[in-house]
Amino acid sequence: MFSQLGTFTRPAKAGLMTCYFCKGCGSRIWHEREGVEMASIKGGLVKGLDWDTAVHLWTKRAVVPIPEGVVSWEEEPLESDA
């Protein structure tokens, strides 16, 4: 399974971010920021995910409505925000 996983690293607002993607289709799977014990997992890939407790990131240019009352950030939250 992990032989189909590719990575690339890019600068983020605070440090470096490692991005994991499927080598077969190119879909991003998750991101990890250097020095932060949190991963950003692409929720649509998780079967049975509880969407009621989802946190929404990068909503500034969302193409679907973000539900009222959920935790959300227009961009990536800094470590102090999370």
Backbone bond lengths (Angstrom), bond angles and torsions (degrees), N, CA, C in turn:
res aa  C-N    CA-C-N  psi(-1)  N-CA   C-N-CA  omega(-1)  CA-C   N-CA-C  phi
1 M - - - 1.438 - - 1.521 111.66 -
2 F 1.341 118.91 -47.68 1.450 121.34 -176.62 1.516 112.82 -71.33
3 S 1.339 118.66 -12.01 1.469 119.88 175.96 1.530 110.29 -69.88
4 Q 1.326 118.36 -18.09 1.459 122.65 177.56 1.529 112.39 -91.10
5 L 1.337 116.60 4.29 1.453 121.87 -176.44 1.522 110.33 -100.03
6 G 1.314 115.83 126.54 1.456 121.32 176.63 1.513 109.89 -114.36
7 T 1.331 117.11 161.48 1.463 120.91 178.52 1.524 110.47 -137.03
8 F 1.312 114.92 155.52 1.458 121.40 166.66 1.523 106.76 -146.72
9 T 1.317 116.66 156.66 1.457 122.31 -179.36 1.516 108.86 -118.33
10 R 1.326 115.53 140.01 1.464 120.42 179.54 1.522 109.28 -142.47
11 P 1.332 116.30 157.86 1.466 118.82 176.67 1.528 110.74 -69.64
12 A 1.314 116.63 144.09 1.463 123.20 175.02 1.526 107.29 -121.82
13 K 1.317 117.54 177.79 1.464 120.19 179.67 1.518 111.81 -56.16
14 A 1.319 116.31 -37.11 1.464 121.43 -179.68 1.522 108.87 -129.84
15 G 1.333 118.91 91.86 1.459 122.54 177.45 1.515 113.34 91.36
16 L 1.322 114.58 -154.17 1.465 121.43 -178.52 1.516 110.88 -109.50
17 M 1.324 115.72 150.17 1.456 121.87 178.04 1.527 108.51 -120.82
18 T 1.324 116.37 131.02 1.457 121.42 173.77 1.518 107.78 -99.31
19 C 1.323 116.55 127.37 1.459 123.18 -177.09 1.529 108.72 -111.21
20 Y 1.315 116.62 131.39 1.457 123.18 179.92 1.526 108.75 -108.38
21 F 1.315 116.71 137.31 1.464 120.83 -177.77 1.526 110.50 -144.98
22 C 1.335 116.43 161.83 1.456 123.27 176.61 1.522 108.43 -79.85
23 K 1.326 117.40 123.85 1.468 121.22 178.32 1.527 111.88 -66.63
24 G 1.321 116.99 -25.34 1.461 120.99 -178.07 1.514 113.51 -74.06
25 C 1.350 116.53 -46.99 1.474 119.51 -175.28 1.520 113.92 -114.99
26 G 1.322 117.36 -13.25 1.455 120.79 178.86 1.515 114.82 87.10
27 S 1.337 118.46 -1.77 1.467 120.88 -178.65 1.527 110.58 -66.34
28 R 1.319 115.94 134.08 1.462 119.63 174.64 1.517 108.58 -73.48
29 I 1.329 115.95 141.85 1.454 121.35 -176.06 1.528 110.97 -109.82
30 W 1.347 116.69 -51.60 1.465 120.26 175.50 1.511 110.34 -156.19
31 H 1.334 114.66 164.15 1.454 123.12 177.68 1.519 108.69 -128.02
32 E 1.323 116.47 145.48 1.466 122.00 174.12 1.516 108.27 -130.42
33 R 1.321 116.21 134.50 1.453 120.70 177.07 1.514 109.69 -97.15
34 E 1.323 117.30 135.85 1.454 123.95 -179.32 1.526 111.07 -54.75
35 G 1.341 116.69 127.53 1.452 121.86 176.87 1.515 115.86 78.87
36 V 1.330 118.39 6.61 1.464 121.90 -179.26 1.529 107.82 -118.01
37 E 1.326 116.55 129.15 1.464 120.71 -179.61 1.517 111.09 -87.44
38 M 1.335 115.93 58.79 1.457 122.12 179.85 1.524 107.15 -153.66
39 A 1.311 116.60 143.44 1.460 121.78 176.40 1.520 108.47 -121.78
40 S 1.316 115.66 145.64 1.460 121.54 175.45 1.521 107.46 -99.28
41 I 1.330 116.54 104.73 1.462 122.18 -176.93 1.518 108.55 -97.59
42 K 1.308 116.54 135.28 1.460 121.40 178.24 1.526 108.02 -72.85
43 G 1.326 116.05 103.90 1.462 123.36 -170.72 1.512 115.55 -56.15
44 G 1.321 117.84 -31.42 1.460 120.63 -179.31 1.510 113.40 -64.61
45 L 1.330 117.07 -12.13 1.457 121.50 -179.43 1.524 113.34 -92.42
46 V 1.340 116.87 -6.92 1.458 120.65 -174.11 1.527 109.78 -102.84
47 K 1.319 116.08 109.49 1.467 121.20 179.42 1.527 109.76 -66.69
48 G 1.336 116.23 131.99 1.453 121.24 176.89 1.527 114.41 78.55
49 L 1.322 118.18 16.14 1.459 121.77 -179.17 1.529 110.80 -63.34
50 D 1.339 116.50 137.13 1.457 122.03 177.34 1.530 108.09 -82.16
51 W 1.316 117.81 99.00 1.466 122.53 -176.85 1.520 112.34 -71.67
52 D 1.339 118.05 -15.71 1.463 120.76 -179.76 1.526 112.12 -65.87
53 T 1.315 117.63 -24.84 1.469 120.98 -178.51 1.526 112.18 -110.37
54 A 1.326 117.74 13.03 1.462 121.37 -178.06 1.526 111.25 -67.45
55 V 1.325 115.52 145.74 1.456 122.71 173.73 1.524 106.48 -105.93
56 H 1.307 117.57 133.88 1.462 122.37 -174.91 1.526 110.47 -105.00
57 L 1.334 116.71 121.61 1.457 122.74 179.40 1.516 109.83 -112.80
58 W 1.317 116.85 154.20 1.464 123.87 177.78 1.524 111.03 58.37
59 T 1.328 116.66 50.14 1.453 120.92 -178.05 1.528 113.36 -88.35
60 K 1.316 116.84 -4.03 1.470 121.42 -176.36 1.527 112.26 -53.55
61 R 1.332 116.65 -37.89 1.467 120.64 179.98 1.523 111.34 -120.52
62 A 1.326 116.46 36.96 1.467 120.97 -178.88 1.526 110.07 -61.16
63 V 1.321 116.10 141.31 1.463 121.09 179.15 1.530 111.69 -101.24
64 V 1.324 115.89 -3.92 1.466 121.36 174.46 1.528 107.36 -126.04
65 P 1.314 118.47 154.90 1.470 119.96 -179.54 1.530 111.51 -66.00
66 I 1.319 116.28 139.35 1.462 121.82 174.67 1.535 106.27 -90.97
67 P 1.343 117.99 128.22 1.472 120.33 -177.26 1.525 112.32 -58.36
68 E 1.310 116.07 145.14 1.467 122.21 176.91 1.528 110.30 -63.81
69 G 1.314 116.90 141.43 1.459 122.03 173.04 1.518 116.26 80.64
70 V 1.338 119.33 2.15 1.467 120.31 179.22 1.526 109.85 -89.26
71 V 1.324 116.51 159.76 1.454 121.41 175.31 1.517 107.35 -73.79
72 S 1.342 116.39 126.80 1.463 119.37 -179.61 1.519 110.87 -152.21
73 W 1.327 115.62 155.08 1.454 123.38 175.39 1.521 108.11 -132.58
74 E 1.314 117.46 140.76 1.464 120.77 177.77 1.518 111.57 -67.29
75 E 1.329 116.97 -28.18 1.463 122.39 177.31 1.514 107.91 -132.31
76 E 1.307 116.91 -164.60 1.467 121.38 178.31 1.512 109.04 -74.73
77 P 1.350 118.26 128.94 1.465 118.63 178.87 1.523 110.22 -71.14
78 L 1.312 116.11 144.27 1.448 120.12 173.59 1.515 107.81 -76.34
79 E 1.330 117.11 163.24 1.460 121.22 -177.08 1.525 111.10 -54.61
80 S 1.319 118.54 -35.83 1.461 121.52 -179.79 1.529 112.75 -68.86
81 D 1.351 117.15 -20.80 1.465 121.89 179.63 1.512 112.72 -85.77
82 A 1.321 116.91 -26.98 1.472 121.41 -171.56 1.504 112.10 -77.30
